[in-house]
Each structure stands twice: as C-alpha cells, then as structure tokens.
Amino acid sequence: MTKPQIWVAAFLAAFILLFILQKVTKKEEAPTRDLSSQMNNQMSEENTTELTAAQLISNFGCTNCHGSDLAGTKMAPGLTNLSQHWGKESLLNYLRNPNDFMDKPRFKEYREKYPSQLMPSYGNKDIKDLGKIVDYLLTR
C-alpha cells in the first residue's frame, strides 16, 4: 500500500471507530417525553384556532411593528382602511408571501418610508388563523 492509501485507510478506520463510539454512548430519551412534546405541539396548534383575530395578531407579533392599536408606528404603517386596497384573497396572499408584492408602487413608497423594516412572511401559519386576521383587518 502507498502512503496516501494508508492515510485514507487510517482516516476511514478512525471515522468508523468514532461513529460506533457515538452510537454506543448516545443517551436514549424516554418515549413518554417524546409523546408529551408532540402532544404539546399539537395542543398549541389546535389552540390557535380558538383564539380571536385580535389575539392571533398579538401572538404573531403584528403589534410589535404596527402598534398595539394597529394605527401604525415609526416602524410600520397602520392597518386601518385596508379594504380600500385589498380583497380577502389578495390580503391573504400578501400575508403568506409579502415579497411577491414588493414591486408594486405602494410598497416602493413603504420601503422608502420604512427602510430598515421588512414584513415577515406568514406562509408557515395556519390558513384558518390567517383568514381570521384578514377578516378582522378588512373590517377595521
């Protein structure tokens, strides 16, 4: 065997040894702990459907930028009279992926007015929760 082959073989043997050592020394978690964490996750997901739109807005962090009364702050515009600019479907699509709307003239103005802020995407949230929020915002 050549020297490079010896080095590759030694490295491979060390890797295999460390892999086996890791498997042997790995602590196993109790299955009940996994079940309880899964149940907690399911419960928290289920509980959001019982929340009001105002509670969901607060939980999603909208009030951090738009203000507690959603009238706007130095960080983000107000969320009043949205029905003048949005329909239910279009606002829902905006909340799920705001980057798709950034080339519109209205959002170019917002980028100039609020240059250091970005609207987060809520595509990972339950569509029913977003629907509640949209219905609430369109009636303000």
Secondary structure, 3 states (H helix, E strand, C coil): CCHHHHHHHHHHHHHHHHHHHHHHHCCCCCHHHHHHHHHHHHHHHHHHCCCCHHHHHHHHCHHHHHCCCCCCCCCCCCCCCHHHCCCHHHHHHHHHCHHHHCCCHHHHHHHHHCCCCCCCCCCCCCHHHHHHHHHHHHCC
